[in-house]
Amino acid sequence: MQVIEITSFGPPDVLRLGSRPEPVAGVGELLIRVAASGVNRPDVLQRAGHYPAPAGASDIPGLEVAGIIIDGDAKALQAAGFKLGDAVCALVAGGGYAELCVAPVGQCLPVPAGLSMTQAASLPETFFTVWSNVFTRGQLRTGETLLVQGGSSGIGVAAIQMAKALGAKVIVTAGSDEKCASCLKLGADHAINYRTQDFVQEIRTLTAGHGVDVILDMVAGDYVAREIECLAEDGRLVIIAVQGGVKSAINSGLVLRRRLTITGSTLRARPVAFKSQIAQALRKKVWPLLESGKVKPVIHSTFVVTGGAQQGDSAAAQAHRLMESNEHVGKIVLTWGTP
């Protein structure tokens, strides 16, 4: 099968179209003929040598796919309500940039009715992450206010729509007026351009000094101290990335007086059982919202991999360059043939 490989750690050009043996589905797994592969920030970090694949995972990048089931553990398929030929999307720990991909059955979900393979491939990584961190770890409730740092990212556009659909108010930050406008169109109640506005002061003004209940943070670093100032009493700060650095100096007094919770998580190395629980919650609570159109995939760009080594190399490299440019709003997807 054709795959996109990381030939060495470095810039996007190290991604090359190569050939690997076809994978075989084991116990509790299924084999997917991939139509589309989502591109995510962890893929970029892995390519640069900063985020190695977990033990036992494929070294091929790619954490989410959509395609057709062509083989798998018959008992596991039956138990999950799947059969050969079904269209699914899946969260994987690696191996997504390939024509064939093995996935645990519990981490697979049906392609929502009315969505294309390309749209479905944009869902798992971001939707699993948002559900786990905003709604499970962050305990966002109806009527509360969520602040999303980086509202125009793949994570951000999912968080905006999911939180709004489930009854919360949403404030976002973004790096340009155009991105702020895009977030507002997706349903955000307020958007703050962090390059021209002080988000701490803006939050105070927008909430009349009350603060926000939950913050989804992909920056960390010196943002953490400022975010603590933005939280309401009993507020929850959930850190899911450290693009701004791993060290933070905070006002512990505010944490005590406001009874704040500072937490965080990563998803890739978590066990299949944990991810399967998230999949079940998404199928029950969020998949109906996708099928009704209340929540919609946001695809910024697609890049076609197939068509020869040069085109395949170029497609993956272009996708990673776009991701690193931070100019996109929503998701970037690689397609393998017709999406």
C-alpha positions in Angstrom: 0.0 0.0 0.0 1.0 3.6 -0.4 1.8 5.7 2.7 3.2 9.0 3.6 6.4 8.4 5.6 8.6 10.7 7.7 12.0 10.0 6.1 13.9 12.0 8.8 12.9 14.7 11.3 12.7 18.1 9.8 10.7 20.5 7.6 7.6 19.4 5.5 9.8 18.2 2.7 10.9 15.2 4.7 7.4 13.7 4.1 7.6 11.2 1.2 5.2 8.9 -0.5 6.4 5.3 0.1 5.2 1.7 0.1 4.6 -0.5 3.1 3.1 -4.0 3.6 -0.6 -4.0 4.1 -1.6 -4.1 7.8 -3.6 -6.9 9.2 -6.4 -6.4 11.7 -6.0 -8.2 15.0 -8.3 -9.0 17.8 -10.7 -6.2 18.5 -9.6 -4.4 15.3 -10.9 -3.6 11.8 -9.1 -2.8 8.6 -10.2 0.4 6.7 -9.6 1.2 3.1 -8.9 4.9 3.6 -10.6 7.6 1.6 -9.4 10.6 3.6 -6.9 11.3 6.4 -7.2 14.3 8.8 -4.1 16.4 9.3 -3.5 17.6 12.9 -0.9 19.6 14.9 0.5 16.4 16.5 1.4 15.2 13.0 3.5 18.3 12.5 5.2 17.8 15.9 5.9 14.2 15.1 7.5 15.1 11.8 9.7 17.7 13.5 10.8 15.1 16.0 9.0 16.5 19.0 6.1 14.0 19.5 7.1 10.3 19.0 4.4 7.7 18.4 3.4 5.8 21.5 4.9 2.3 22.0 3.2 -0.2 19.7 1.7 2.5 17.4 2.7 2.9 13.7 5.4 5.3 12.9 3.3 6.5 9.9 1.7 9.9 10.9 -2.0 10.4 11.0 -4.4 10.2 13.9 -7.8 10.1 12.1 -9.2 8.5 9.0 -12.5 7.8 7.1 -13.1 4.9 4.7 -14.7 1.5 4.2 -14.4 -1.5 6.4 -12.8 -4.3 4.3 -11.8 -6.8 7.1 -11.7 -7.2 10.8 -12.4 -9.2 13.9 -15.9 -10.7 13.1 -17.0 -10.9 16.8 -15.9 -7.3 17.5 -17.5 -6.0 14.4 -20.8 -7.7 15.2 -20.7 -6.5 18.8 -20.2 -2.9 17.6 -23.0 -3.2 15.0 -20.6 -2.9 12.1 -20.2 -5.1 9.0 -17.9 -5.3 6.0 -18.6 -2.5 3.6 -19.7 0.0 6.2 -18.4 3.6 6.0 -16.6 4.6 9.2 -14.3 7.2 10.6 -11.8 6.3 13.3 -9.4 7.7 15.8 -6.0 6.0 15.6 -2.7 6.4 17.5 -0.8 6.4 14.2 -0.9 5.1 10.6 -3.5 7.4 9.3 -1.6 8.7 6.3 -2.0 5.5 4.3 -4.3 3.7 1.9 -5.1 1.1 4.5 -5.3 1.6 8.3 -6.0 -0.7 11.2 -8.2 0.8 14.0 -9.6 -0.5 17.3 -13.3 -1.2 16.7 -14.2 0.8 19.8 -12.6 3.9 18.3 -14.6 3.8 15.2 -17.9 5.6 14.5 -20.2 5.4 11.5 -19.8 8.2 9.0 -22.7 10.6 9.9 -25.6 10.5 7.4 -25.1 13.2 4.8 -21.4 13.7 5.3 -18.7 12.9 2.8 -15.6 10.9 3.6 -13.5 14.1 3.6 -15.8 15.7 6.2 -15.9 12.5 8.3 -12.1 12.3 8.3 -12.0 15.8 9.9 -14.0 14.7 13.0 -12.4 12.1 15.2 -9.2 13.8 16.6 -10.9 17.1 17.3 -14.3 15.8 18.5 -12.8 13.2 20.8 -10.4 15.9 22.2 -13.1 18.4 22.7 -15.6 16.0 24.3 -13.0 14.6 26.7 -11.6 17.9 27.8 -14.4 20.4 27.6 -17.3 18.3 28.7 -15.8 15.4 30.7 -12.7 17.0 32.3 -13.9 20.6 32.2 -17.5 19.7 33.1 -19.0 22.5 30.9 -22.7 22.8 31.7 -25.7 24.4 30.0 -25.7 28.1 30.7 -22.0 28.4 31.5 -19.4 30.3 29.5 -16.5 28.7 27.7 -13.4 30.5 26.5 -11.6 28.8 23.6 -8.0 29.9 23.0 -7.5 29.6 19.2 -11.1 29.5 18.1 -10.3 29.1 14.4 -8.2 25.9 14.8 -9.6 22.5 14.1 -10.2 22.1 17.8 -11.6 25.5 18.1 -14.3 25.2 15.4 -15.4 21.9 16.9 -15.5 23.4 20.5 -17.5 26.4 19.4 -20.2 24.4 17.7 -20.4 21.6 20.3 -20.6 24.0 23.2 -23.3 26.2 21.6 -25.3 23.2 20.5 -25.3 21.9 24.1 -26.4 25.2 25.6 -23.2 27.1 26.6 -22.0 30.6 25.8 -18.8 30.8 23.9 -16.0 33.4 23.7 -13.0 32.8 21.5 -9.6 34.3 20.8 -8.1 34.3 17.3 -5.1 36.0 15.6 -6.9 38.2 13.0 -10.1 40.1 12.5 -10.9 37.7 9.6 -10.5 34.7 11.9 -12.6 36.3 14.5 -15.4 36.9 12.0 -15.2 33.2 10.9 -15.7 32.2 14.6 -18.7 34.4 15.0 -20.3 32.9 11.9 -19.8 29.5 13.5 -21.8 30.6 16.5 -19.3 32.1 18.9 -20.9 34.8 21.0 -17.8 37.0 21.1 -14.4 36.9 19.4 -11.3 38.6 20.7 -8.3 39.4 18.4 -5.5 38.6 20.7 -3.0 40.5 18.6 -4.8 43.8 19.1 -6.8 43.3 22.3 -6.0 42.2 25.8 -8.1 39.1 26.3 -8.0 39.4 30.1 -9.6 42.9 30.0 -12.0 41.9 27.3 -13.2 38.9 29.3 -13.7 41.2 32.3 -15.8 43.5 30.2 -17.8 40.8 28.4 -18.7 39.0 31.6 -19.2 42.1 33.7 -16.3 41.0 35.9 -17.8 37.5 36.6 -15.3 35.6 34.5 -15.7 32.4 32.4 -16.4 29.0 33.8 -14.2 26.9 31.5 -11.1 27.7 29.4 -9.8 25.4 26.7 -6.1 26.3 26.4 -3.8 25.1 23.6 -1.0 27.7 24.5 0.0 27.3 28.1 3.2 29.2 29.0 2.6 32.7 30.2 -1.1 32.4 29.1 -1.8 30.3 32.2 -1.4 33.2 34.7 -3.6 35.5 32.6 -6.2 32.8 32.2 -6.5 32.3 35.9 -7.5 36.0 36.1 -10.3 35.3 33.6 -11.9 32.4 35.5 -15.0 32.7 37.6 -15.3 31.2 41.0 -15.1 27.4 40.7 -13.7 27.8 37.2 -11.8 25.1 35.3 -8.8 25.6 33.1 -8.0 22.7 30.8 -4.7 22.6 29.0 -4.4 20.4 26.0 -1.2 21.8 24.3 1.8 23.8 25.2 2.5 25.9 22.1 3.6 28.8 24.3 5.9 26.8 26.5 5.7 24.3 29.4 6.6 26.7 32.3 4.0 29.0 33.9 4.2 31.3 36.9 0.8 31.7 38.5 -1.0 33.6 41.3 -1.8 30.7 43.7 -3.8 33.1 45.9 -6.4 33.5 43.1 -6.5 29.7 42.7 -7.3 29.3 46.4 -9.8 32.2 46.7 -11.8 31.3 43.6 -11.5 27.5 44.2 -10.1 27.0 40.7 -9.2 23.7 39.0 -6.2 23.6 36.7 -6.0 20.4 34.7 -5.0 19.0 31.4 -4.6 15.9 29.3 -3.3 14.2 26.2 -5.2 11.6 24.2 -2.9 9.7 21.9 -1.4 7.4 24.4 -4.6 6.7 26.4 -5.9 3.1 26.4 -8.4 1.9 23.9 -11.0 1.4 26.6 -10.8 5.1 27.5 -11.1 6.3 23.9 -14.0 3.8 23.3 -16.0 5.5 26.1 -15.5 8.8 24.4 -16.7 7.3 21.1 -19.8 6.0 22.8 -20.6 9.4 24.2 -20.0 11.1 20.9 -22.3 8.7 19.1 -25.1 9.3 21.6 -24.7 13.1 22.2 -22.9 14.6 19.2 -23.5 12.4 16.1 -27.3 13.4 16.1 -26.2 17.0 16.0 -24.0 16.3 13.0 -26.7 14.4 11.2 -29.2 17.2 11.8 -26.8 19.9 10.6 -26.7 21.7 14.0 -22.9 20.9 14.1 -21.0 20.9 10.8 -17.5 19.9 9.8 -15.3 22.9 8.8 -12.9 22.0 6.1 -10.4 24.7 5.1 -8.4 22.7 2.5 -8.0 19.3 1.0 -4.9 17.8 -0.7 -5.0 14.8 -3.0 -2.2 12.3 -2.2 -2.6 9.8 -5.1 -1.2 10.4 -8.6 2.4 9.5 -8.3 5.2 10.1 -5.8 5.9 13.7 -6.7 2.2 14.6 -6.2 1.9 12.6 -3.1 5.0 14.2 -1.5 3.8 17.6 -2.5 0.3 17.1 -1.1 1.5 16.1 2.3 4.2 18.8 2.5 1.7 21.4 1.4 -0.8 20.3 4.0 1.9 20.6 6.8 3.1 24.0 5.5 -0.5 25.3 5.7 -0.9 23.9 9.2 2.4 25.6 10.3 1.3 28.9 8.7 -1.7 29.1 11.0 -3.6 30.7 8.2 -6.3 28.1 8.1 -9.8 28.1 9.7 -10.9 24.6 10.5 -9.5 21.3 9.3 -7.0 20.2 6.7 -7.5 16.8 5.0 -5.5 14.5 2.7 -7.6 12.5 0.3 -6.7 9.2 -1.3 -8.4 9.2 -4.7 -12.1 10.3 -4.8 -13.2 11.5 -1.4 
